[in-house]
Amino acid sequence: FLNSLPWIYDLHDIDSSDPFLPRLKSDMERQAFLDTYIHFVSETYFEHTSNDYNNYELDMTDKCTKAIVMGSPFILHAQPGALQYLKDCGFKTFDKWWDESYDTEYDPDIKTEKLNNLFLELSSWSHDKWCNTLDEMGTILTQNYYNYYRIHTKVEYLKSLEKYIDDFVAKNDK
């Protein structure tokens, strides 16, 4: 996950003066983020028999990155422990506003039921409640964006350092 940053989105390729609007695949995709309160992310893989991501390879893709760089709150339908992994990487999630216990659920039927119930709950929120909630989340959304940028920059720096070392060794290895 961390080694693959910045995935397919490059924060240096911004089409707008707004730092939360990196170039997406289309204007329609960008507009979808601007017109919604929350992003439901469904990763490719979401089942596993263990609820501890340290015991298996967690498969995270660019799908949750879109929400992070667009400054959008998200629900993550992924393998057990995916939200905890994001937290361990320095990202903040939204357990202050809704139940994230689905992240520790490894039974796919129970997890799906929890996610469906969460979707129904959040769908019932009024526009005013969403506006107030998003305002409260502002610091977290901004922190996630800058954490992403920090990791992205660190990865780029490490790539440059690795290239320098490889070139140095190749030149001096006789």
Disulfide bonds with the S-S distance in Angstrom:
none
